[in-house]
């Protein structure tokens, strides 16, 4: 993992705090482009609700890995690295 500046850490922590408010049991987290993910979910007939969080693409991996490793949240199978949005499937 690259070394982050104090400003970057502050930005990531604020996004993590915002996501923690929305996450619950049996949720899945990932990062993906909105339009491409919507197509994938429609093709797979996914009916769960979706919540988006916009972030810088270089932060998405750090945010998703935090929730997967530290909080035990399942990573969604459609997760991609370095994406402009983090999503939660409830």
N, C-alpha and C positions, 0 to 999 in steps of 0.2 A: 504494500500500500504506500502511495506517495506521501511525503511529508506535507502536511497542510499548514497554512498560515493561521494565525489566531482569528482573522476575519472569516476565513473559510470554515473553521471549526464552529464559530458562532452561527453562521448561516445554516450549517448542517444540523446543529443542535436545535435551532428554532424549527426547522422542518420536522425533525424527529418528534419534538414536543407536540406539534400540530397533528402528526400522524397518530401518535399514541392516544389522542383523544378519540379517534375514530375507529381504532382497531379493537376487535373483540375475539372471543373464542371462535374457532373454526374459520377464521379469516385466512386468506392467502394474500401475499404481497409480491409485487414484481415491478419491473420498469419496462415500458414499451411506448411506442408512438401511438397516439390516440386513434387515428384513423385505421391503422393497420390492426390494432388490437380489437377494435369494434368489429371488423370483418372476420377476424379469427373467432371471436366469441359467437357471432351470429352463425357462422358455419358449423360450429360445434354445439349449437343450441344451448348455450349457457344461459341460465335464468337468474342467477344470483345478481344482487345489486353491485354496482361498481362506483367507486369513489376515486377521483383523480387529485393528484397533488403535483403542481408544476415546480420543477427544480432545474438547476443547471445539469447538463448531461454528465459532467464529470463527477457530480455528487450522487447520482442515482445508485451506483454500485455500493458506495459506502453506506447509504441509507438502508438499502435492501439487506446487505450483509449484517448490519447491526441488528435488524429485527429478526433475521433468521438465526444468527448465532447467540445473541444475548437474550432475546425474548421468546425464542422457540416458535416463531410464526412460520408456517409453511410457505415455501417459495412456489409461486405459480409456474406451471409448465411453459407459459408463454413469455417468461422473463427474458429480456435481452440486456446486454451490457451497454452502458453509455447512451441512455435514452433521455429525452427531455421531460418525461413524466413518470411519476411513481403512482401505482394504482393499488387499490385494495378491493378484493372480491369478498363480499360478505355473504 
